[in-house]
Amino acid sequence: MAIQLWTVANVMKLSTDLRKKIVFYAPLTEHMDFMGVDPVTYSWTGSTAVMFRGGSRTVTAPAPLFNWAGESPNGLFVNPPTVNLGYNPSNNLNNTNTLVWFETRVPKSTPTNSNPFGSDGFWGGAGSIYVSHICKANSVLSNTEINQIQAALLDVPPQSLPPPTPPVSNIGTFVQETPAGAINGSNTTFTLSQNPDLNSLLVFAFGAGAIKRVSSGPGNLEYTAGGTGNRTITMGLAPMTGSPFFAQYVTA
């Protein structure tokens, strides 16, 4: 089947120079549209009940199986060889140039992770997972570029965050700093140099602006503040090397 339309909203968040390096992009959030060389193949047999925005429905082959966690799209179900996803081999999804994708909203990229596509263009990676935002570059990208793509492609439901309570003059001093801790793509725990007033604390990461503070179990663009004096910042997604990451606050 030939697909002529594709979604550009996510990749338009990237800089012009970085967008020029993208030669293939398949959102796979709720449709099969993609930018690349036609065609796309998706096949399976039987029927299954899948979650869709908090409810369930029965999907019958050959309709694509998309899964949602509330308002967040997990992606397209793949489970080779019974549920197959494939693209024209001319897309060269399996070559050494950088491939970025998400498995049930967990960011992946080559060469850190094994390329899930074979030379035939078919998915040969993990099974019984949901894949989304398959993005192929025309070269080997830097960690900073990979991090920028992952931050742009991750779908986050719009949130109206209340602004922090403006600090009064006798609370303390204003601090802007990079919290202590390794920024290496795996570490998620960082330490502030001083005790923050939580009403003023803002954490900026992934080039996505201020991210949300939660009480526990932080998600991909969320964090918690705890420990002695609320100095310990625990991220839901580890910032990669070169990723924008800093905090600002007024001392308690």
N, C-alpha and C positions, 0 to 999 in steps of 0.2 A: 504494500500500500504506500502511496506517495503522499507525503505531507508537505504542504506549501507554506503553512503559517508557523511561526515560532514566537515564543515569549521573550521580549527584550527588557522588561522592567528591571530585572535583577542586574543584568550585565551593564545597563546604562548607569548604574551607580559607580562603575569603575572609571578610571581615568581614560582619556582617549588613547594614549599610548598602550595601555594594558588591553583595552578592548581590541585593538588591532592585532594582538597576538592570539586571539581566540578564533579557532577555525571550526569548532563544533560546540554546540550547546543544546542540551535536552533538559528542560525543567523537570518533567516527570513528577509534577505535583498533583495534577488532576486531569491531565490530557497528554497525548503522545506527540504533540508538536515539537519540532526541533529544527535547528539550523545545521545543515550538513549536506551530505550527498544522499539522495534517496536510494533505496527505500528503508523502512523500518519493519521489523518482523517481531510479532508478539503472539505466542501460541500456547495454549494449554487445553486441558480437557476437564470436564466435570463442573461442579459449582461449589461455591463457598460463601459463608456469611462473613462480611468484613465490616469493621467499624467505619462510620462516615459521619464526622462532626457530632459525635456523641451518641449516634444511633447505630442501627445495623441494617443491612440489606443483603439479599442473595444475588450474586453476580454469576452469570452463566457464560461459558466460553462462547466466542473468543473475546468477549469484552475485557478490557484491561482492568486489573485489580488494584485500585488505589486505596490507601489506608490513611486515616486521620486520627490524631490524638487531640480531641477537642477542636480548636480552630487551627491547629498546626498540622500541615501536611507531612506525613511520614514518607510518602512516595509510592512507587510502583512495585508490586510484589514480584520477586524473581525467585525461582527455585529450580535451577537446572538439574536434570534434563526435562522435568515434567512441565515447568513453566519457563519458556524460553524468551529471551530478549536479544535481538540482534540488529546490527546496522550494516550498511554496505561496507565491505572491507576497505574501500577506497577512502574512508574516513581516517584510516590508520590509527584507530583508537589504541592499538596495542604497541605502537612504536615507543621509542625512548623519550619522546617529548612529554612534558608534564600533563598528567590527567588528574583532574579534581572531581570528586563526587562525594555524595553522602549516603551512608547506610543507616537507615532509620534515624536520620538527623545527626549522625555522628560523622564529622568531617574526615575524609580520606584524601590522600594524594600520593602520586608516585614521585620519587622512588622510595619514600618512607614506607608506603604500603604497596603490596604486589598489585600489578595491573590486572584487573578482573576480566579484561577482554582478550580473546584469542585472535589469531591472524584471520579467522573467518568472520570476525566482527561480532561474534556472539559472546554474551556474558558467561564467564566461566568461573566467577568468583564465589563468594559465600552464597549459600542457599537459605531459603525461608527468611529472607530479609526484604526490606523496602528500600529501593534505590531512588535517588533524586539528584537533580542538578549535576548531570554529567557534563563536564566542561573540558575540552581538549585545546591545548595551546600548540603553537607552531614551533616551540623551542622549549628548552629546559629552563623553567622559571626559578627565580630566587625564592628563598623562604618568605621574604617580605611580600613578594607578588602573590605567592600562594595564599598567604594569610589574608591579603586584601580581597582575593577572589572568594575565599571561604566566607568571610564576613559579609560580602555583598550578596552572595547567593543564598545564605541561610534565611529562610522565611520566618520572620518573627511577627506575631500578631501585633497590630498597633496598640500601644499602651499610652494612657494619659497619666503620666506620673506627676504627683503633686510636687511643686517646688519645695526645696528645703526651707525651713523656717529661717528668715534672715537673722543672722547673729547680732546681738547687741554689743555695744562697744566694750563692755566689761567682761565678755566671755573669755576671750583669749586672743591669740595671734593667728593670722592666716598662714596656712602652709600649703605649698604645692610641691609634690615630690614623686619620684618613682619608688614605690614600696620595695623594701629589701626582699630578695628572692630571685632564683634563677628564672630567666625568661627564655625557655628552651623548648616550648611545645609540649612539655609533659608536666612541669611543676604547676600546681594550682594554689599553693599557699604562699602568702607574702605578708610582710610585717611593716606597719607604719612606724615612723620614728617617734611619734608622740600620740597621746591619747586624743582621739577626735571627738568633737561634739557630733553625735550621729545625725542630728538635724541638719548639719551643714556638710556632711561627708558626701562627696561625689567621686566615683571611680570611672575613668575613661579607658576604653580598650577596643581593640580590633578596628579602629577607625570608624566605629559606629556611634561615637558620642558617649554620653553618660549612660552606663548600664544600670540595671535595676538591682537594688538591695532587697534580699528576701531573708526571712528568719531562719530557714533551713533548706537543704536540698537544692542548691542553686542550679539553674539550667544553663544553656549555652551562653546566653548574654545576661547572666545574673551573678551575684556574689553575696556572701554573708560577711558580717563583721562581728568578731567575738574575741574570746580570750581576755587576758589582762588588759584593762583599759580599752577594750574593743579595738586593739591594734592589729589583730590577725585578720587578714583578708583572705577568704577562700573563694576561688573562682569556680564556676561550673564548667568552663572551657579554658584550657591552659593557653595563655598567650604564647605565640611562636616567636622565635628569635627575630628581632627587628620590628616586632609589632608595636604600634603605639600603645603605651600603657603608663598611666600616672593617676595620682589621686590629689584631690584638693579638699581642704577642710579648715575649720577653725578649731583650735585646741580647746578641750573641755576645761 
